Every structure is written in structure tokens, then in C-alpha cells.
């Protein structure tokens, strides 16, 4: 049995109460705990099932739009309309409507992707489908180390799901008005949610930068490029392909951003003096 539930479903859907046995030295005690929910989320376009991602079931409207944009299923938000969110015992289905031309292109490249929460390319059927062309991003505003430090500090305080569960990634977009944050068990999903939220908010990706609580993988950089984000800051390591992709896209890529230091791997000229 399934029912249609709006995307405004309570954020409590993202956490599940559990019991845990706490073992410390020689003492043992039972305790209440909260863990992040990981659920299969199917993305369908004009009835065609394209992907099933393991994701945290919150901010689903942002996720659906961000995924469609970052995967190149549509080129603009006005080509996308989320028509239904259907929850069942098996998981959640996000039904979207796209123009016929986009549907025809999608049917030709359909790859039946099964996405793990820790992997953005699992299930790609052919090697040539794995590495897609990357667009050149618009020239972003320069950013200072002080601004990056402030954004990372703010990000650490704006992760309510992670604060309660300890198992969630976050992606944040720092801009003049503050920091927009989205969380998910998967780092790619968190970024897709953020991209959708940015578009829905009408934010200019050239006037701000991305901060993520993970490594900088190829998929993170590629999704940033598809969204037009020109500066990516990760708290962990980059991969070689992420660096090459950033170079090709014109993205400033910073990693190991912790405390008062970071490493710059591509287009370092956008890091301004304090």
C-alpha cells in the first residue's frame, strides 16, 4: 500500500529512533539513540525510471530538481516539474515531468543506475558513460581564506541531522546573505539537494562558493560545474580526476580545509588576500 505525501513531510522522517548498548571500560548501559534514515529513492521522468539512489528522505523537492540539473537530464529549472512524491514500504518515488525532447534524449542514454549512498557512479553500464563532458563555469567572485574559515565554522553549526545522528554529510553554499545548507547520508545527494535549493532560491552560483564535509571526488566537482559553481572547498582530500575536472571546468578547488589552512589544487588565483 502506498500514499502520496507532499515534500513538506516532517524532517523527523530523516532520523530513526533505536536502542543501543553502550560499552565503556567495564560498564554497560542501554541508551536511546537516533540514526540517519537511508532509503531507496527512485527518480522517474514522464514515467520512465532512471535511477534509484540511497538517500535521506528530506528536502526531496530540492533533491529531485538538483539531480535532474546536475545529471544533465534538463538544462534549466523551467524544464522540470515535480508532480508527485509517492511513499511506500519499498521506498520513495519522485515523479517528474520533463519536455518530450528531454525524455527522448533520456531514453536514448538510459543507464538504469542503482546509486549507493557512498558512490555517485555505481551502476553505470559503459565506461564511456562514466566521464561526461564538463562545462566551463562563469568567472566567480574571489574569496578570502577568512571567508572560507567563517563558512566552514558556520557549516559545523548548521547540521541538525548530523548533530543528532553523527552519520550525515552536508553541502553548503556561502554567499553574502549567509550559508544555505542541505544534509544527506550521501555526499552527492547532499550536493544535489543544495543545487536544487539554490535554483529554487534564485541564487547566483557565481556569487558564492561551495563547502562540503567530505572528500572532493570527480562527481562532486562535476555536479558543481553543472550548477555553475566556480569555487569548491572540501574538508578532506581531492582525487586526481577531481583536480583534472576542476582544471577543465575553470573551478577553484581547495581541499584539506581545516583550521587556518587549506591546499589549493586548481585555479588558485580566486583566493584573495584577507
C-alpha positions as semicolon CSV with decimal commas, in nm:
position;residue;x (nm);y (nm);z (nm)
1;X;0,000;0,000;0,000
2;X;0,131;0,346;-0,090
3;X;0,016;0,701;-0,046
4;X;0,118;1,036;-0,188
5;X;0,280;1,265;0,066
6;X;0,396;1,621;-0,004
7;X;0,766;1,706;0,020
8;X;0,690;1,907;0,333
9;X;0,681;1,579;0,529
10;X;0,840;1,626;0,869
11;X;1,219;1,628;0,897
12;X;1,175;1,355;1,157
13;X;1,148;1,119;0,859
14;X;1,526;1,163;0,825
15;X;1,603;1,010;1,167
16;X;1,501;0,680;1,324
17;X;1,500;0,604;1,699
18;X;1,699;0,297;1,804
19;X;1,827;0,135;2,121
20;X;2,199;0,089;2,168
21;X;2,413;-0,088;2,424
22;X;2,686;0,150;2,541
23;X;3,009;-0,025;2,641
24;X;3,273;0,184;2,817
25;X;3,557;0,018;3,004
26;X;3,382;-0,240;3,223
27;X;3,044;-0,066;3,229
28;X;2,747;-0,141;3,004
29;X;2,427;0,059;2,976
30;X;2,127;0,072;2,745
31;X;2,057;0,405;2,580
32;X;1,824;0,571;2,331
33;X;1,991;0,681;2,010
34;X;1,899;0,832;1,673
35;X;2,036;0,713;1,340
36;X;2,003;0,870;0,997
37;X;1,749;0,709;0,766
38;X;1,882;0,560;0,443
39;X;1,606;0,478;0,197
40;X;1,579;0,393;-0,174
41;X;1,458;0,697;-0,367
42;X;1,353;0,636;-0,727
43;X;1,364;0,919;-0,979
44;X;1,116;0,889;-1,267
45;X;1,071;1,119;-1,565
46;X;0,746;1,104;-1,763
47;X;0,701;0,760;-1,613
48;X;1,049;0,638;-1,711
49;X;1,253;0,510;-1,416
50;X;1,606;0,646;-1,448
51;X;1,779;0,600;-1,112
52;X;1,739;0,464;-0,763
53;X;1,954;0,646;-0,510
54;X;2,005;0,554;-0,147
55;X;1,929;0,885;0,023
56;X;1,793;1,054;0,335
57;X;1,422;1,126;0,281
58;X;1,413;1,500;0,346
59;X;1,429;1,803;0,113
60;X;1,310;1,573;-0,164
61;X;1,186;1,857;-0,387
62;X;1,535;2,012;-0,382
63;X;1,690;1,670;-0,443
64;X;1,471;1,592;-0,744
65;X;1,547;1,925;-0,915
66;X;1,917;1,926;-0,826
67;X;1,967;1,571;-0,952
68;X;1,792;1,649;-1,281
69;X;2,014;1,953;-1,335
70;X;2,344;1,800;-1,223
71;X;2,286;1,487;-1,433
72;X;2,201;1,693;-1,741
73;X;1,850;1,550;-1,767
74;X;1,724;1,908;-1,807
75;X;1,917;2,226;-1,879
76;X;1,703;2,464;-1,674
77;X;1,455;2,458;-1,388
78;X;1,168;2,562;-1,614
79;X;1,204;2,229;-1,795
80;X;1,134;2,036;-1,475
81;X;0,820;1,985;-1,269
82;X;0,790;1,751;-0,971
83;X;0,437;1,614;-0,998
84;X;0,422;1,355;-0,720
85;X;0,608;1,212;-0,421
86;X;0,487;0,859;-0,352
87;X;0,596;0,673;-0,040
88;X;0,552;0,301;0,010
89;X;0,704;0,023;0,218
90;X;0,960;-0,028;-0,060
91;X;1,082;0,332;-0,062
92;X;1,001;0,669;-0,219
93;X;0,928;0,751;-0,583
94;X;0,978;1,104;-0,716
95;X;0,771;1,151;-1,032
96;X;0,874;1,441;-1,254
97;X;0,755;1,580;-1,586
98;X;1,008;1,696;-1,847
99;X;0,972;1,811;-2,211
100;X;0,934;1,539;-2,473
101;X;1,271;1,621;-2,631
102;X;1,443;1,576;-2,295
103;X;1,256;1,250;-2,240
104;X;1,364;1,118;-2,581
105;X;1,728;1,204;-2,506
106;X;1,700;1,041;-2,164
107;X;1,552;0,724;-2,312
108;X;1,848;0,702;-2,551
109;X;2,107;0,730;-2,277
110;X;1,915;0,549;-2,003
111;X;2,156;0,367;-1,781
112;X;1,937;0,203;-1,514
113;X;2,152;0,347;-1,237
114;X;2,144;0,195;-0,890
115;X;2,316;0,450;-0,668
116;X;2,477;0,366;-0,338
117;X;2,489;0,645;-0,081
118;X;2,869;0,648;-0,096
119;X;2,903;0,632;-0,473
120;X;2,784;0,863;-0,747
121;X;2,862;0,639;-1,044
122;X;2,766;0,290;-0,928
123;X;2,571;0,104;-1,193
124;X;2,693;0,297;-1,499
125;X;2,660;0,048;-1,781
126;X;2,952;0,155;-2,002
127;X;3,287;0,323;-1,945
128;X;3,204;0,598;-2,192
129;X;2,904;0,691;-1,975
130;X;3,118;0,741;-1,664
131;X;3,313;1,052;-1,766
132;X;3,083;1,314;-1,912
133;X;3,182;1,641;-2,076
134;X;3,221;1,920;-1,823
135;X;3,101;2,276;-1,890
136;X;3,315;2,582;-1,823
137;X;3,180;2,775;-1,525
138;X;3,125;3,154;-1,522
139;X;3,404;3,350;-1,354
140;X;3,325;3,353;-0,981
141;X;3,393;3,625;-0,729
142;X;3,724;3,588;-0,547
143;X;3,709;3,461;-0,189
144;X;3,943;3,508;0,107
145;X;4,074;3,249;0,348
146;X;3,889;3,435;0,623
147;X;3,559;3,391;0,436
148;X;3,625;3,021;0,388
149;X;3,705;2,977;0,757
150;X;3,383;3,156;0,852
151;X;3,179;2,938;0,615
152;X;3,329;2,616;0,750
153;X;3,264;2,729;1,106
154;X;2,903;2,812;1,018
155;X;2,864;2,478;0,839
156;X;2,971;2,292;1,152
157;X;2,683;2,452;1,344
158;X;2,412;2,412;1,079
159;X;2,386;2,034;1,055
160;X;2,092;1,934;1,276
161;X;2,067;1,580;1,137
162;X;2,437;1,515;1,185
163;X;2,425;1,665;1,534
164;X;2,170;1,402;1,634
165;X;2,300;1,104;1,437
166;X;2,669;1,163;1,358
167;X;2,628;0,998;1,017
168;X;2,534;1,270;0,770
169;X;2,723;1,472;0,509
170;X;2,649;1,838;0,443
171;X;2,691;2,070;0,146
172;X;2,671;2,445;0,197
173;X;2,669;2,747;-0,034
174;X;2,826;3,053;0,124
175;X;2,707;3,388;-0,010
176;X;2,659;3,745;0,104
177;X;2,330;3,656;0,272
178;X;2,471;3,371;0,479
179;X;2,501;2,996;0,430
180;X;2,246;2,765;0,265
181;X;2,289;2,405;0,383
182;X;2,147;2,066;0,287
183;X;2,223;1,729;0,452
184;X;2,210;1,368;0,337
185;X;2,365;1,033;0,415
186;X;2,533;1,057;0,074
187;X;2,766;1,345;-0,010
188;X;2,649;1,356;-0,372
189;X;2,287;1,361;-0,260
190;X;2,357;1,649;-0,021
191;X;2,505;1,846;-0,311
192;X;2,210;1,767;-0,538
193;X;1,974;1,890;-0,266
194;X;2,179;2,207;-0,232
195;X;2,177;2,269;-0,608
196;X;1,801;2,235;-0,614
197;X;1,769;2,469;-0,317
198;X;1,995;2,727;-0,486
199;X;1,784;2,725;-0,801
200;X;1,460;2,745;-0,604
201;X;1,602;3,041;-0,408
202;X;1,715;3,220;-0,724
203;X;2,076;3,241;-0,603
204;X;2,361;3,323;-0,841
205;X;2,622;3,042;-0,821
206;X;2,894;3,287;-0,928
207;X;2,837;3,495;-0,614
208;X;2,942;3,243;-0,353
209;X;3,125;2,915;-0,303
210;X;3,062;2,554;-0,210
211;X;3,179;2,395;0,116
212;X;3,143;2,020;0,170
213;X;3,207;1,787;0,464
214;X;3,368;1,518;0,252
215;X;3,644;1,446;0,007
216;X;3,638;1,619;-0,331
217;X;3,559;1,344;-0,579
218;X;3,507;1,369;-0,954
219;X;3,132;1,357;-0,908
220;X;3,131;1,645;-0,658
221;X;3,332;1,868;-0,892
222;X;3,128;1,767;-1,198
223;X;2,799;1,844;-1,024
224;X;2,938;2,181;-0,912
225;X;3,035;2,258;-1,272
226;X;2,689;2,163;-1,399
227;X;2,542;2,405;-1,143
228;X;2,783;2,684;-1,240
229;X;2,962;2,693;-0,903
230;X;3,317;2,819;-0,954
231;X;3,478;2,755;-0,613
232;X;3,468;2,422;-0,427
233;X;3,610;2,379;-0,077
234;X;3,633;2,032;0,080
235;X;3,745;1,942;0,430
236;X;3,904;1,618;0,309
237;X;4,122;1,506;0,019
238;X;4,068;1,551;-0,355
239;X;4,110;1,282;-0,618
240;X;4,329;1,322;-0,924
241;X;4,026;1,313;-1,154
242;X;3,854;1,579;-0,944
243;X;4,158;1,805;-0,989
244;X;4,168;1,748;-1,365
245;X;3,795;1,810;-1,390
246;X;3,829;2,133;-1,190
247;X;4,108;2,250;-1,419
248;X;3,895;2,182;-1,728
249;X;3,585;2,348;-1,583
250;X;3,763;2,656;-1,451
251;X;3,680;2,566;-1,090
252;X;3,899;2,671;-0,799
253;X;3,942;2,353;-0,597
254;X;4,052;2,367;-0,233
255;X;4,081;2,065;-0,005
256;X;4,205;1,972;0,341
257;X;4,037;2,296;0,454
258;X;4,071;2,275;0,830
259;X;4,151;2,539;1,086
260;X;4,351;2,820;0,929
261;X;4,494;2,622;0,637
262;X;4,394;2,458;0,310
263;X;4,551;2,323;-0,008
264;X;4,472;2,472;-0,350
265;X;4,479;2,230;-0,642
266;X;4,323;2,419;-0,935
267;X;4,283;2,785;-1,034
268;X;4,435;2,928;-0,712
269;X;4,405;3,289;-0,838
270;X;4,050;3,318;-0,690
271;X;4,185;3,304;-0,332
272;X;4,219;3,671;-0,243
273;X;4,416;3,828;0,038
274;X;4,228;3,871;0,368
